[in-house]
Amino acid sequence: MQEIFNKKFDVFNSFVFKSENANNTAGVLLFKEYLKIMNKWYANIDIIEKWGTIFRTDTSHNLVYLIAPQLLESVISLEDFKKNLIVDKRFDTSRKGLDVPILYAYLCWEVFKNDPSFNHFINLPNPYEPVIKILTRGNHIVRGEMATIEIDVTPIFKDLDFSKIFLPSCDDLFLNYIDEVCQRSGSRGIPNQEKTSQLWEEFKNQNHN
């Protein structure tokens, strides 16, 4: 399985990376969408009482660890994976950084998602699609203070009503549009559901989709 893991990592490395993204508006929405999907997974795995750990621990982001941890014995450990990336400037590798733990969780998912252990959850969406885009778009995921997570120092703790649609699409051109048109002042100015829906309609009209 380690060879497959390495190939999945090669595929990830082939993605086009932005160097450093000065605007993280789309990144904040991507992470909220990720949390929404992960919350659904936690409920279906029947561990919703552990939801708070997602703001505090590395392993809480790894579905393979949560559902079939024995599978991880056949791939590199998270600690060794971290050591290999310690000088990789694409990621925040600090003690509070979540870039690498989430990347590791994503790669483990890509390796094991077709294992019979996950058959019961086949109708649930892939939670890593939105969150991995944060990394490829040049933003960083870090544990903040008071049980929050930050996307480039913007904390994720407001407007976490998971009945809402945080992002109607993860299309990169739409994400670029959000970053371009949203006027921000610190953590203020992150579009709510109504504003995001408006932006989506504007984007579709401009692109004739």
WOVENQUI-V705268 format. One record per backbone hydrogen bond with DSSP energy under -0.5 kcal/mol. CO is the residue of the C=O (numbers start at 1). NH is the residue of the N-H. Records with the same first field share a line. If there is no record, write none. Layout:
BEGIN
CO->NH ; NH
END
This chain:
BEGIN
1->5
2->6
3->7
4->8
5->9
6->10
7->11
8->12
9->13
10->14
11->14
12->15
15->17
20->22
24->28
25->29
26->30
27->31
28->32
29->33
30->34
31->35
32->36
33->37
34->38
35->39
36->40
37->41
38->42
39->43
40->44
41->45
42->46 ; 47
47->50
48->51
50->53
51->54
52->55
53->56 ; 57
58->61
59->62
61->63
62->66
63->67
64->68
65->69
68->71
69->72
70->73
71->74
72->75
77->81
78->82
79->83
80->84
81->85
82->85
83->86
85->88
87->89
88->91
91->93
92->100
94->97
96->143
98->102
99->103
100->104
101->105
102->106
103->107
104->108
105->109
106->110
107->111
108->112
109->113
112->115
115->118
116->119
118->121
119->122
121->124
125->127
126->129
127->131
128->132
129->133
130->134
131->134 ; 135
132->136
133->137
134->139
135->138
136->18
138->21
140->142 ; 152
141->98 ; 99
142->150
148->144
149->156
150->142 ; 152
151->154
153->155
154->151
155->157
156->149
160->162
161->164
164->166
171->175
172->176
173->177
174->178
175->179
176->180
177->181
178->182
181->183
182->184
185->188
187->190
188->185
192->196
193->197
194->198
195->199
196->200
197->201
198->202
199->203
200->204
201->205
202->206
203->207
204->208 ; 209
END
